[in-house]
Amino acid sequence: MTTRSALPLAALAVLLAAGCGPKTPPVSELTPEQLWAEGVAAYNDEDWDDAIRYFERFTLVGGTDPRVHQARYYIGEAHFHEH
């Protein structure tokens, strides 16, 4: 195998390996605890879009969890920082 033909194969191997990492399940499949943890992590990382997404879902499935009110606050804060 020549160096010329090895380069494309090496690049392909890197791309395939990058796609094999752990995947976060869809938001609709996460438990309220997972949604809360992901929302807080995204908020702390200033990933406003993800924070909004996780907290909005949490408000829908959180039921009477007292953190639902805090999630709504975080959603507002994230929208504020987003723009």
Secondary structure, 3 states (H helix, E strand, C coil): CCHHHHHHHHHHHHHHHHCCCCCCCCHHHCCHHHHHHHHHHHHHCCCHHHHHHHHHHHHHHCCCCCHHHHHHHHHHHHHHHHC
